[in-house]
Amino acid sequence: MPTERIVLRRATPADAAALADIYNQGIRDRVATLETEERTPEERSAWLTARDERHPVFVAELDGIVVAWGSLNVFNPRPAYQWVADFSVYVHRKQRGLGLGGRMLDHLIAEAGRLGFHKLVLAAFPFNDGGMRLYQSRGFRTVGIYHEQGQLDGRWVDTIVMERLLNDTEPLAPG
């Protein structure tokens, strides 16, 4: 995919329908989230409006169409955790595997550093092979496994917990 055709920008309420569509694909596909209830454009608009400057949402446009989104999220509301952010990356089903997730994650890592975060964390499904390759290629390390963390379609699902220190000078894993 030619990178010059990709534009990364801050999300606006006008993007709410695209955000909901892409997120709902992740919910239906059962590979990206323990969420089971689909979102509406109205809910995504309210979600965007409620966010603060340190927890932005970005979209990736391909030829003017939103095909991915990513966000920096509050990890924990306690003041001691203000330097840690959780993040989300979702890519439209038809655009997965083309590098958009990596481009968005690189952008989130850079923005997190600019915003003064010390660390990024995530919880993911260990069976999400594409996601695992992406996180490892960007220097995220496994912290542990939450066994049987939630239920999807009547079966228990594990989640893997990963982290990356933003001032870490270790070389990234080969990607």
C-alpha positions in Angstrom: 0.0 0.0 0.0 1.6 3.3 -1.0 2.1 5.3 2.3 1.5 8.6 0.6 -2.1 7.6 0.3 -2.4 7.3 4.1 -3.3 10.3 6.2 -3.1 10.1 10.0 -5.1 12.8 11.8 -7.0 13.4 15.0 -10.5 11.9 15.0 -13.5 14.2 15.1 -17.2 13.6 15.9 -17.7 13.4 12.1 -15.7 10.1 12.2 -18.0 8.5 14.7 -19.8 6.2 12.2 -16.5 4.9 10.8 -15.1 4.4 14.3 -18.2 2.4 15.3 -18.1 0.3 12.1 -14.4 -0.6 12.5 -14.8 -1.3 16.3 -17.9 -3.4 15.7 -15.9 -5.5 13.2 -13.4 -6.2 16.0 -16.2 -7.2 18.3 -17.8 -9.5 15.8 -14.5 -11.1 14.7 -13.7 -12.1 18.4 -9.9 -11.5 18.0 -9.4 -8.0 19.4 -11.6 -7.3 22.4 -13.6 -8.9 25.2 -16.3 -6.4 24.4 -19.5 -8.1 23.1 -21.9 -5.2 22.7 -21.6 -3.3 19.4 -21.3 0.5 19.5 -23.4 3.1 17.7 -22.2 6.2 16.0 -23.9 8.3 18.8 -22.0 6.4 21.5 -18.7 6.8 19.7 -19.3 10.5 19.2 -20.0 10.9 23.0 -16.9 8.8 23.7 -14.8 11.1 21.5 -16.2 14.2 23.1 -15.5 13.0 26.6 -11.7 12.4 26.0 -9.1 14.8 27.2 -5.9 16.1 25.5 -3.7 13.4 26.9 -5.9 10.6 25.6 -6.4 11.4 21.9 -8.0 9.3 19.2 -6.5 9.2 15.7 -7.8 7.9 12.4 -6.0 6.6 9.3 -7.6 7.6 6.0 -6.9 5.9 2.8 -7.9 8.0 -0.2 -10.1 10.0 2.2 -11.9 7.0 3.8 -11.3 6.1 7.5 -9.8 2.6 7.5 -8.2 2.4 11.0 -8.2 4.1 14.3 -6.1 4.2 17.4 -6.3 5.8 20.8 -4.3 6.4 24.0 -6.5 5.4 26.9 -6.5 6.0 30.7 -4.8 3.0 32.3 -5.9 3.7 35.8 -7.5 6.9 37.2 -5.2 7.0 40.2 -2.7 9.9 40.0 0.3 7.6 40.5 -0.5 6.0 37.1 -0.7 9.3 35.1 2.5 8.3 33.2 1.1 5.0 31.9 -1.3 4.7 29.0 -3.2 1.8 27.6 -3.9 1.9 23.9 -6.2 0.6 21.2 -5.6 -0.1 17.5 -8.4 -1.2 15.2 -8.1 -1.7 11.4 -11.0 -2.2 9.0 -11.4 -5.9 8.1 -10.6 -5.3 4.4 -7.4 -3.5 5.2 -5.8 -5.8 7.8 -2.4 -7.1 7.1 -1.3 -4.2 5.0 0.7 -2.3 7.5 -1.9 0.2 8.8 -1.8 -1.3 12.4 2.0 -0.7 12.5 1.7 2.8 11.1 -1.0 3.6 13.7 0.9 2.0 16.6 4.1 3.9 15.6 2.1 7.1 15.7 0.6 6.3 19.1 4.1 5.5 20.5 5.4 8.9 19.2 2.4 10.8 20.6 2.6 9.0 23.9 6.2 10.2 24.2 5.3 13.7 23.2 2.5 13.7 25.8 4.9 12.7 28.6 3.9 9.1 29.1 6.6 6.8 30.5 5.0 3.5 29.5 2.4 1.9 27.2 0.6 -1.2 28.2 -1.9 -3.5 26.6 -4.0 -6.6 27.1 -4.5 -8.8 24.0 -5.6 -12.2 23.0 -2.6 -14.5 22.7 -4.3 -16.2 19.7 -4.4 -12.9 17.7 -1.3 -13.7 15.7 -1.2 -10.5 13.7 -1.6 -8.4 16.8 1.1 -10.3 18.7 3.6 -9.9 15.8 2.8 -6.2 15.7 3.4 -5.6 19.4 6.5 -7.7 19.6 7.9 -5.9 16.5 7.5 -2.6 18.3 9.4 -3.7 21.4 6.5 -4.7 23.7 7.4 -7.4 26.2 5.1 -9.9 27.8 4.4 -9.2 31.5 2.1 -12.2 32.0 -1.1 -14.0 31.2 -4.5 -13.4 32.7 -5.9 -16.9 32.6 -9.6 -17.2 31.8 -10.0 -13.4 31.9 -13.4 -13.3 30.3 -16.0 -15.3 28.3 -16.7 -15.0 24.6 -19.4 -17.2 23.2 -19.5 -19.4 26.3 -15.8 -20.1 26.4 -13.1 -18.7 28.7 -10.5 -16.6 27.0 -7.0 -15.7 28.2 -5.4 -12.3 27.7 -1.7 -11.5 27.5 -0.4 -8.4 29.2 2.4 -6.5 27.5 4.3 -3.3 28.2 6.9 -1.0 26.6 8.9 1.6 28.3 9.0 4.6 26.1 12.5 5.6 27.1 13.8 2.0 26.6 16.9 2.1 24.5 17.0 -1.6 23.8 16.8 -2.4 20.0 13.4 -3.4 18.7 12.8 -7.0 17.8 13.2 -7.6 14.1 10.0 -6.8 12.3 
